[in-house]
Amino acid sequence: MRPPEREYRILDKDLGRITNAEHAALALARPRLRLGLALLFMAVVAEIGATMLAGQPALGIVAASIAVATYLALSIGANDVANSLSPAIGAGAIGLTLGLCLVAAMELAGAVIAGGAVTRTLTQGLVGGSLGQGSPTPPMMLAALMAAATWISVATWLDAPISTTHSVVGAITGAGMATFGIGSVNWMAFVSVAIGWMASPVVSGCLAAALLASLHRHALDKEDPLPSGRAWLTLMVGLAAGALFLVGGTAYGGLGWPLVLGLTLAAIAAGAAYAHVTLARQIAGGAGGGKALKALLGLPLTVAALVMSFAHGANDASNVAAPLTIVLQGLARDGAPLLSPVAVLALAGLGIGAGVLLFGGRLVHMVGSNITRLNPARALCVTLASALTVLCFSLLGLPVSTTHIAVGGVFGVGFWREWRDRRRAKARAPMPVEEVRRRNLVRRSYVRAILGAWLITVPANAALAALLVLALNLR
């Protein structure tokens, strides 16, 4: 005789409870597992560095600096992954796990291939005139690394997308003033960097708004958006691939302009051809109209996110590589570097990539969804604008805030949408003030909170680094 159906339902419910308990246990274990893997990664890197540099003077400072630099790289990866990936995640164009893996790989590539220019700017500026062998430079830079790593970690825990570049520059400046005096800081270089900080988000915001306006004009607002939309997206993918090869070839050095331009043109052609064929296949297999066009944005958006990750590695790896390079130069014998510049950049890129994989999911949803709602079209414009802005500044060797640039792009898109909505509203009856405020597409509270975090980052890190120098008697 067959058992009553009710017994099967009870059994299924009990099995479900056990399964839910197992999932809950796994979820509770994940933070501890990620933290344990991060600590293991730091220990392994420090041990390998100490083994490679055995017999060098002040080996303890070297090992400690490598460990703290690795921790800083992990923190940067956890905090700044939102710059590259949040628009794509917010638009639903790519999964979180796959996106984190791709971003980590591109971060490493950007650091190794194109991270040297910005690193040289940081190592030779700010307090560069006071550095040298036999000086208290290595302990000073260790204090700067500790201060920046602490601040970035706290910001990541609080889900605040602060600038890691601001943190490192502020920490180096504060440690330098506490060690060598206020006159040791190259204030002209500091002002130049600060001007770049202020200009870059404006450039990114304007570029993102211009891209979105162009996309609406040539595709989204047309009665049949697919033909012109396909052409627009094909061009964007080709240009994104070309920009990546242009910056990588120029930064790598020794290739010569004819070869760099040839590779750039080949990348544009290859990227455009791939996008052309892929988009044609998607159009043939999907429905027509606006929904099909939005589905086509997935490939360009993923390409743009990868280019942004490369640009971030090229620019922000210097936040780790520059202080560590100064430490190693201060302890070098006869001017011979303890580690090659490529090895230091690779260490920074590996650390950032590990931070992306282990801790990068926390800030993604805040920047991608909480500031202004992003569909695939708007996310593509934000990511393209951010990537191109960071690549240009990296090509010039200027350390800029990728957080500034990414959030600036998000703001630019949101403000353009508000302007467009108000233009259209002129044809409608006037609305109450409360309704106008409700229709604001950029959440002002996030603007104020993020700007506040940016404004206090440099002085807070400078003060923290100076206190560490004085408290630990590192002068």
C-alpha positions in Angstrom: 0.0 0.0 0.0 1.4 3.4 -1.0 2.1 5.8 1.9 0.0 8.8 2.2 1.2 11.8 0.2 1.4 13.8 3.4 4.3 11.7 4.6 6.3 12.6 1.5 5.6 16.3 2.2 6.8 16.0 5.7 10.0 14.1 4.6 10.6 16.8 1.9 10.2 19.5 4.5 12.6 17.8 7.0 15.2 17.3 4.2 14.7 21.0 3.3 15.4 22.0 6.9 18.7 20.0 6.9 19.7 21.5 3.5 18.9 25.0 4.7 21.0 24.4 7.9 23.9 23.3 5.8 23.6 26.3 3.5 23.5 28.6 6.6 26.6 27.0 8.0 28.4 27.4 4.8 27.3 31.1 4.6 28.6 31.7 8.1 31.9 30.0 7.3 32.6 32.1 4.2 33.8 35.3 5.9 36.2 33.3 8.1 37.4 31.3 5.1 38.1 34.4 3.0 39.9 36.0 6.0 41.9 32.9 6.5 42.9 32.7 2.8 43.9 36.4 2.9 46.1 35.9 5.9 47.6 32.8 4.3 48.3 34.8 1.1 50.0 37.5 3.1 52.1 35.0 5.0 53.2 33.2 1.9 54.2 36.4 0.1 56.1 37.7 3.0 57.9 34.3 3.4 58.8 34.2 -0.2 60.1 37.8 -0.1 62.1 37.2 3.0 63.6 34.1 1.4 64.5 35.8 -1.8 66.1 38.7 0.1 67.9 36.7 2.8 71.2 38.3 3.8 70.0 41.8 3.0 70.2 44.6 5.7 67.1 45.3 7.8 65.4 42.1 6.6 62.7 42.5 9.2 61.6 45.9 7.8 61.6 44.4 4.3 59.5 41.4 5.3 57.1 43.6 7.3 56.8 46.1 4.4 56.0 43.3 1.9 53.4 41.9 4.3 51.7 45.3 4.8 52.0 46.1 1.1 50.3 42.8 0.4 47.5 43.6 2.9 47.2 47.1 1.3 46.8 45.5 -2.2 44.1 43.1 -0.8 42.3 46.1 0.7 42.5 48.0 -2.6 41.1 45.1 -4.5 38.3 44.7 -2.1 37.4 48.4 -2.2 38.0 49.4 -5.8 36.4 46.4 -7.6 33.2 48.5 -7.5 34.9 50.9 -10.0 35.2 48.2 -12.7 32.4 45.8 -12.1 29.6 47.6 -10.4 28.0 49.0 -13.6 28.0 45.6 -15.2 26.6 43.9 -12.1 24.0 46.7 -11.5 22.8 46.2 -15.1 22.7 42.4 -14.9 25.1 42.0 -17.8 27.5 39.6 -16.1 27.5 37.3 -13.1 29.4 38.2 -10.0 31.7 35.2 -9.8 32.7 35.3 -13.4 33.1 39.1 -13.3 35.4 38.9 -10.3 37.6 36.3 -11.9 37.9 38.4 -15.2 38.5 41.6 -13.3 41.3 40.0 -11.2 43.1 38.8 -14.3 42.9 42.2 -16.0 44.1 43.9 -12.8 47.3 41.9 -12.9 47.8 42.5 -16.6 47.3 46.3 -16.2 49.7 46.4 -13.2 52.5 44.5 -14.9 52.2 46.0 -18.4 51.3 49.6 -17.8 51.8 50.3 -14.1 55.3 51.7 -14.3 54.6 55.3 -15.4 52.3 56.2 -12.4 54.7 54.3 -10.0 57.6 56.5 -11.2 55.5 59.6 -10.6 54.8 58.7 -7.0 58.3 57.5 -6.2 60.0 60.6 -7.6 57.5 63.2 -6.4 55.9 64.2 -3.1 58.9 63.7 -0.7 61.3 62.3 -3.3 64.0 65.0 -2.6 64.5 63.7 1.0 64.8 60.0 0.1 68.1 58.1 -0.1 70.2 55.3 1.3 71.0 55.5 4.9 68.0 57.7 5.7 64.9 56.7 7.8 63.0 56.2 4.6 62.1 52.5 4.9 60.6 52.8 8.4 58.8 55.9 7.2 57.2 54.1 4.2 56.3 51.2 6.4 54.3 53.6 8.6 52.7 55.1 5.5 51.7 51.6 4.2 50.2 50.7 7.6 48.2 54.0 7.8 46.8 53.7 4.2 45.9 50.0 4.7 44.1 50.6 7.9 42.0 53.5 6.5 41.1 51.6 3.3 40.1 48.5 5.4 37.8 50.5 7.6 36.2 52.2 4.6 35.6 48.9 2.9 34.0 47.5 6.1 31.7 50.6 6.1 30.9 50.2 2.4 32.3 53.7 1.7 33.9 53.9 -1.8 36.8 56.2 -0.7 39.8 56.8 -2.9 42.8 54.5 -2.3 45.0 57.0 -4.2 44.0 59.7 -1.8 44.8 57.4 1.1 48.3 56.5 -0.1 49.2 60.0 -1.2 48.0 61.4 2.2 49.9 58.7 4.1 53.1 59.3 2.3 52.8 63.0 2.7 52.1 62.8 6.5 54.9 60.3 7.1 57.3 62.5 5.1 56.4 65.6 7.1 56.8 63.7 10.4 60.1 62.3 9.4 61.8 65.1 7.4 59.8 68.2 8.2 57.1 70.1 6.3 59.6 71.5 3.8 60.4 68.0 2.5 57.1 67.8 0.7 57.0 68.8 -3.0 53.9 70.9 -2.7 53.9 71.7 -6.5 53.7 68.0 -7.3 51.0 67.6 -4.6 48.9 70.4 -6.1 49.3 68.9 -9.6 48.0 65.6 -8.4 45.1 67.3 -6.6 44.2 69.2 -9.8 44.0 65.8 -11.5 41.8 64.5 -8.7 39.3 67.3 -9.3 39.4 67.3 -13.1 39.1 63.6 -13.7 35.6 62.9 -12.3 34.3 65.9 -14.2 35.8 64.6 -17.4 34.4 61.2 -16.7 30.9 62.5 -15.9 30.8 64.7 -19.1 32.0 61.8 -21.2 29.5 59.4 -19.8 26.7 61.9 -20.4 27.8 62.5 -23.9 28.0 58.8 -24.6 24.5 58.2 -23.3 23.1 61.2 -25.3 24.8 59.7 -28.4 23.4 56.3 -27.7 19.9 57.6 -27.3 20.1 59.7 -30.4 21.5 57.0 -32.7 19.8 53.9 -31.3 17.5 54.0 -28.3 15.2 56.7 -29.4 14.8 55.4 -33.0 11.7 53.5 -34.1 13.9 50.6 -35.3 17.0 50.8 -33.0 18.7 47.6 -34.1 20.5 48.6 -37.3 22.0 51.9 -35.9 22.4 50.4 -32.5 24.4 47.5 -33.9 26.7 50.0 -35.7 27.2 52.1 -32.6 28.0 49.2 -30.4 30.4 47.7 -32.9 32.3 51.0 -33.1 32.4 51.2 -29.3 33.8 47.7 -28.8 36.4 48.3 -31.5 37.5 51.6 -29.9 37.7 50.1 -26.5 39.9 47.3 -27.7 42.1 49.8 -29.5 42.4 52.0 -26.5 43.6 49.0 -24.4 46.3 48.1 -26.9 47.3 51.8 -27.4 47.9 52.3 -23.7 49.5 48.9 -23.1 51.8 49.2 -26.1 52.9 52.7 -25.2 53.5 51.9 -21.5 55.4 48.7 -22.2 58.1 50.7 -24.0 60.6 49.7 -26.7 58.0 48.8 -29.3 58.1 52.0 -31.3 55.2 54.1 -32.5 54.7 52.4 -35.8 54.3 49.0 -34.2 52.1 50.4 -31.4 49.8 52.1 -33.9 49.7 48.9 -36.0 48.7 46.9 -33.1 46.1 49.4 -32.1 44.5 49.5 -35.5 44.6 45.7 -35.6 42.8 45.6 -32.2 40.2 48.0 -33.4 39.5 45.9 -36.5 39.5 42.6 -34.6 37.2 44.0 -31.8 34.8 45.5 -34.2 34.7 42.4 -36.4 34.0 40.2 -33.3 31.3 42.5 -32.1 29.8 42.8 -35.6 29.5 39.0 -36.0 28.3 38.4 -32.4 25.7 41.1 -32.5 24.4 39.8 -35.8 24.0 36.3 -34.3 22.2 37.7 -31.3 19.8 39.7 -33.6 19.1 36.7 -35.7 18.3 34.6 -32.7 16.3 37.1 -30.7 13.3 39.2 -30.7 13.2 42.6 -32.4 12.8 46.1 -30.9 14.2 47.8 -27.8 14.5 44.6 -25.8 16.8 43.0 -28.4 19.0 46.1 -28.4 19.3 46.0 -24.6 20.3 42.4 -24.8 23.0 43.3 -27.3 24.6 45.6 -24.7 25.9 42.7 -22.7 29.0 42.0 -24.8 30.1 45.7 -25.1 29.5 46.2 -21.4 31.6 43.2 -20.5 34.4 44.4 -22.8 34.3 47.9 -21.2 34.4 46.4 -17.7 37.6 44.5 -18.6 39.2 47.6 -20.1 38.3 49.5 -16.9 39.9 46.7 -14.8 43.1 46.9 -16.9 43.2 50.7 -16.4 42.7 50.4 -12.7 45.5 47.9 -12.4 47.7 50.3 -14.4 46.9 53.3 -12.2 46.2 52.0 -8.7 48.9 49.3 -8.5 51.3 52.2 -8.0 49.6 52.8 -4.6 51.2 49.6 -3.5 54.3 49.5 -5.7 55.5 53.0 -5.1 55.9 52.8 -1.3 57.3 49.3 -1.5 59.8 50.4 -4.2 60.9 53.3 -2.0 61.5 50.9 0.9 63.6 48.6 -1.2 65.6 51.5 -2.7 66.3 52.8 0.7 67.8 49.5 1.8 69.6 48.7 -1.5 73.4 48.2 -1.6 75.4 50.0 -4.3 72.2 51.2 -5.9 71.2 47.6 -7.0 67.5 47.1 -6.5 66.4 44.3 -4.2 63.5 43.5 -6.4 63.0 44.5 -10.1 60.2 47.0 -10.8 58.3 44.3 -12.7 58.4 42.0 -9.7 57.1 44.8 -7.4 54.3 45.6 -9.9 53.5 41.9 -10.2 53.2 41.6 -6.5 50.9 44.6 -6.4 48.7 43.2 -9.2 48.5 39.7 -7.5 47.5 41.3 -4.2 44.8 43.5 -5.8 43.5 40.5 -7.8 43.4 38.4 -4.6 41.5 41.1 -2.9 39.0 41.3 -5.7 38.3 37.6 -5.5 38.1 37.3 -1.8 36.4 40.5 -0.7 35.2 42.3 -3.8 31.5 41.7 -3.6 30.6 44.1 -0.8 30.8 47.5 -2.6 29.7 46.3 -6.0 25.9 46.7 -5.3 26.3 50.1 -3.7 28.0 51.9 -6.6 26.1 49.9 -9.2 22.6 50.3 -7.8 22.3 52.7 -4.8 23.6 55.9 -6.4 21.4 55.9 -9.5 19.6 53.0 -11.2 21.7 51.5 -14.0 20.3 49.6 -17.0 22.7 48.1 -19.5 22.7 51.2 -21.7 23.6 53.6 -18.9 26.1 51.1 -17.4 27.9 50.8 -20.7 28.3 54.6 -20.9 29.6 54.8 -17.3 32.1 52.0 -17.8 33.4 53.3 -21.1 33.8 56.8 -19.9 35.6 55.7 -16.7 37.9 53.3 -18.6 38.9 55.9 -21.2 39.5 58.6 -18.5 41.7 56.3 -16.4 43.6 55.1 -19.4 44.4 58.6 -20.5 45.6 59.7 -17.1 47.6 56.5 -16.7 49.2 57.1 -20.1 50.3 60.5 -18.8 51.7 58.9 -15.6 49.3 60.8 -13.3 48.0 59.0 -10.2 44.2 59.6 -10.2 41.4 58.3 -8.2 39.6 55.6 -10.1 36.8 55.8 -7.5 36.4 59.5 -8.3 36.3 58.7 -12.0 33.9 55.8 -11.7 31.4 57.6 -9.4 31.8 60.7 -11.5 30.6 58.8 -14.5 27.6 57.5 -12.6 26.8 61.0 -11.5 27.1 62.3 -15.0 24.6 59.8 -16.3 22.2 60.5 -13.5 22.3 64.3 -13.9 21.9 64.0 -17.7 18.8 61.8 -17.2 17.4 64.4 -14.8 18.0 67.2 -17.4 16.4 65.1 -20.1 13.4 64.3 -17.9 12.9 68.0 -17.0 13.1 69.0 -20.7 10.3 66.6 -21.4 8.3 67.8 -18.4 8.0 71.2 -20.0 5.3 69.8 -22.2 3.4 68.5 -19.2 1.4 70.3 -16.5 3.5 71.7 -13.6 4.1 69.3 -10.8 4.3 70.0 -7.0 7.8 70.6 -5.6 7.6 67.3 -3.7 7.0 65.4 -6.9 9.9 67.1 -8.6 12.2 66.2 -5.8 10.9 62.6 -5.9 11.9 62.4 -9.5 15.5 63.2 -8.8 17.5 60.3 -10.3 20.7 60.9 -8.4 20.4 60.3 -4.7 21.8 63.5 -3.1 22.4 61.7 0.2 25.0 59.4 -1.4 26.6 62.4 -3.2 27.1 64.2 0.2 28.3 61.0 2.0 30.8 60.1 -0.7 32.1 63.7 -1.0 32.5 63.8 2.8 34.6 60.6 2.7 36.8 62.0 0.0 37.4 65.3 1.7 38.7 63.7 5.0 40.7 60.9 3.4 43.9 62.8 2.7 44.2 64.7 6.1 43.1 61.6 8.0 45.7 59.4 6.4 48.4 62.0 6.7 47.6 62.4 10.5 47.5 58.6 11.0 50.8 58.1 9.2 52.5 60.9 11.2 51.2 59.5 14.5 52.6 56.1 13.6 56.0 57.6 12.8 56.1 59.6 16.1 54.6 56.8 18.2 57.0 54.1 16.9 59.9 56.5 16.9 60.7 55.8 13.2 62.5 59.0 12.5 
